[in-house]
């Protein structure tokens, strides 16, 4: 059995589809983790494609469990291993529709987990993240967040952080 961090042992379903359909819209199942430290700060990474901030997440591969995909993405993008996760929200609909800077278009169904128990050393995936760091809820403003996850971050802040933007 492969570990969730063994990227070489997995196919890349979305990239394979892109070779066939180009930039046309794809329905994409994504898994994400909002990682929170003991101070209530949220781990965010500044994306290399749109230079906006977001939590870890990405496409679920064929036959991959959603929970494993979320854990894999956290490790790949930010270097942390999730010890425990709990379901937070399912993001879908017009707010989750996105056109990437390279022209790839997706209609996302994103399953988001919260993680407060993790271990490892924060290490950014250079191809996807310019910077990775924790933010207090007061430091997070929706205009700094990547568009397809703004609604999720707004909900998170309303529930666990501050209520104003």
C-alpha positions in Angstrom: 0.0 0.0 0.0 1.3 3.4 -0.9 1.5 6.3 1.6 -0.5 9.5 0.9 2.8 11.3 0.2 4.0 8.9 -2.5 3.3 11.1 -5.5 5.3 8.9 -8.0 3.1 5.9 -7.4 -0.1 7.8 -8.4 -1.4 9.0 -11.8 -2.3 12.6 -12.4 -5.8 12.3 -13.7 -6.5 16.0 -14.3 -3.3 16.5 -16.1 -4.0 13.5 -18.3 -7.5 14.9 -19.1 -6.0 18.3 -19.9 -3.9 16.7 -22.7 -7.2 15.6 -24.3 -9.6 18.5 -23.6 -7.2 21.4 -23.4 -8.6 24.4 -21.4 -12.3 23.3 -21.6 -14.2 23.2 -18.4 -13.8 20.1 -16.2 -15.7 18.9 -13.2 -13.0 18.6 -10.6 -13.2 16.8 -7.2 -10.8 18.5 -4.8 -9.7 17.8 -1.3 -8.3 20.5 1.0 -7.2 21.1 4.6 -7.4 24.3 6.7 -4.5 23.8 9.1 -4.8 25.7 12.4 -2.1 26.0 15.1 -2.6 26.2 18.9 -2.9 30.0 18.7 -5.8 29.8 16.3 -3.7 30.9 13.3 -4.4 29.5 9.8 -1.6 28.1 7.6 -1.8 29.7 4.2 0.4 29.5 1.1 0.9 32.2 -1.5 0.2 30.6 -4.8 2.7 30.9 -7.7 -0.1 31.0 -10.4 -2.2 33.9 -9.1 -0.1 35.3 -6.3 -3.0 35.0 -3.8 -3.2 33.1 -0.6 -4.9 29.8 0.1 -4.9 26.7 2.2 -3.5 23.4 0.9 -5.6 21.4 -1.6 -5.9 19.8 -4.9 -7.4 17.2 -7.2 -8.5 13.8 -5.9 -6.8 11.1 -8.0 -8.6 8.1 -9.4 -9.6 5.6 -6.6 -8.0 7.9 -3.9 -9.9 8.4 -0.7 -10.8 12.1 -0.3 -9.2 12.2 3.2 -6.0 10.7 1.8 -6.0 13.3 -1.0 -6.4 16.2 1.5 -3.5 14.8 3.7 -1.3 14.3 0.6 -1.9 17.8 -0.6 -1.0 19.3 2.8 2.2 17.3 2.8 3.2 18.0 -0.8 2.4 21.8 -0.7 3.3 22.7 2.9 5.4 19.8 4.4 3.1 18.9 7.3 1.5 15.6 8.1 -2.0 15.7 9.4 -2.6 13.5 12.4 -6.3 14.2 12.7 -8.8 15.8 10.4 -12.5 16.6 10.6 -14.9 17.6 7.9 -15.5 21.3 7.7 -17.4 22.2 4.6 -18.2 21.2 1.0 -17.6 24.0 -1.5 -19.4 23.8 -4.8 -21.5 25.9 -7.2 -20.7 29.2 -8.9 -18.4 30.4 -6.1 -16.2 27.3 -6.7 -16.0 27.8 -10.5 -12.6 29.0 -11.5 -10.4 29.8 -14.5 -6.7 29.4 -13.7 -4.3 32.0 -15.1 -3.1 29.5 -17.7 -6.7 29.3 -19.0 -7.7 25.9 -17.5 -11.3 26.1 -16.4 -12.9 24.0 -13.6 -16.2 23.6 -11.8 -15.0 22.4 -8.4 -16.6 20.2 -5.8 -14.2 20.7 -2.9 -14.3 18.8 0.3 -12.5 20.8 3.1 -11.2 19.4 6.3 -9.9 21.1 9.5 -6.7 20.0 11.0 -5.5 21.0 14.5 -3.2 18.1 15.1 -0.3 17.7 12.8 3.5 17.3 12.8 6.4 18.0 10.5 8.3 21.0 9.4 6.7 23.7 7.2 8.2 23.3 3.8 6.7 25.0 0.7 6.4 23.2 -2.6 8.3 25.7 -4.7 6.4 25.0 -7.9 3.1 25.9 -6.3 3.8 28.2 -3.3 5.9 31.4 -3.1 5.6 31.5 0.6 3.9 29.6 3.4 3.0 31.0 6.9 0.5 31.2 9.6 -2.0 34.1 9.8 -4.1 35.3 12.7 -7.7 35.7 11.7 -7.4 39.5 12.0 -4.6 39.4 9.3 -6.8 37.5 6.8 -8.7 39.7 4.3 -10.9 38.1 1.6 -9.3 40.1 -1.2 -5.9 38.4 -0.5 -7.5 34.9 -0.8 -7.7 33.0 -4.1 -11.2 33.5 -5.6 -12.5 29.9 -5.6 -12.0 29.6 -1.9 -13.0 33.0 -0.7 -16.4 31.8 0.4 -14.8 29.0 2.4 -12.4 31.4 4.2 -15.3 33.8 4.9 -17.3 30.9 6.4 -14.2 29.8 8.5 -13.6 33.3 9.8 -17.3 33.8 10.7 -17.3 30.5 12.6 -13.9 30.5 14.2 -12.3 33.9 13.8 -13.6 37.4 13.2 -16.8 38.4 11.5 -15.8 41.6 9.7 -13.8 41.6 6.5 
